[in-house]
Amino acid sequence: MTMDYAGMLFAFGMILLFTVVGVVIVTQFFKNSRAKSMNSREIARDEEYRKLAEESILVQKKMSEDLTDLRERVASMEKMIREVE
């Protein structure tokens, strides 16, 4: 192999190396930006789930209070029926 071919082989090798490194950098950049956008969507979804959980806790508390009130009313009605008999 003469020196002419060695120089050309070196030049093609460097071009190939820079191309591969450039493709890897670009693909990693796009994967990273897509992951960041997915994280922001997940954060928004988690916020919605948190709000939904808080609302369900409030509804459960209200239902518990209503149930306690109903139990008291039924107990007073049972007491009144026993007194009438």
N, C-alpha and C positions, 0 to 999 in steps of 0.2 A: 504494500500500500504506500502510495506516495504521499507527500506532504499536502498536496492539493486535496486529496480525498479526506485526510484527517481534519483539515480545517472545515471542510464542508460538513463532515459528520459531526464535528463539535458544534457548528452553527445550528444544524437541525436538532441536535440534542438539547441545546439551550432553548430553542424555540418551543420544542415539545415540553420542556420543563416549565417554562413560563406559562404556557397554555394550560397545563394541568393545574398549576398553582392558582392561576386566575379563575379557572372554572370552580375549583374547590372554594375559593374565597367568595365568589358570587353566590354559589349554592348555599353556603353556610350563612351568608348575610340574609338571604331570602327565608331560609328556615328559621333563623332567629327572629326576624320581623314577624313571621307568621305565628310563631310561638308567643310573642308578646301580645299580638292581637287576640289570640285565643285566651291568654291570661286575663285580658281586660274583659272579655265576654264572660269568662268564668266568674270574675269578681262581681260583675253586674248580676249574673244569675244567682250567686250566693247571697247577694244583698236582697234580691227578691224573695229567696227562700227564708231569709231571716225575718223579713217583714211579714211573710205569711205565717211563720211560726209564732211571732208576737201576736198577730191577730187571732190565731187559733187559741192561744193561751187566754186572751181576754174573753173570747167566746166561752171557753170552758169554765172560767171563773163565774161569768154571768149565769151559765146553765147550772152551776153548782149552787149559787145563791137562790135561783128560782126553785130548784129541787128542794132545798132546805125550807124555803117558804111553803112550798106545797105540802111537805111532810108535816110542818107545824099546823097547817090548816086542816089536813086530814085527821091529825091527832085531836085537834079541838072538836072536829065534827064527830069523831068516835066518842069522845067524852060527853058531848051533848046528847048523842043518841043513847048512851048508857044511862044518863041521868033521866031521860024521858021514860025509859022502860021501867 
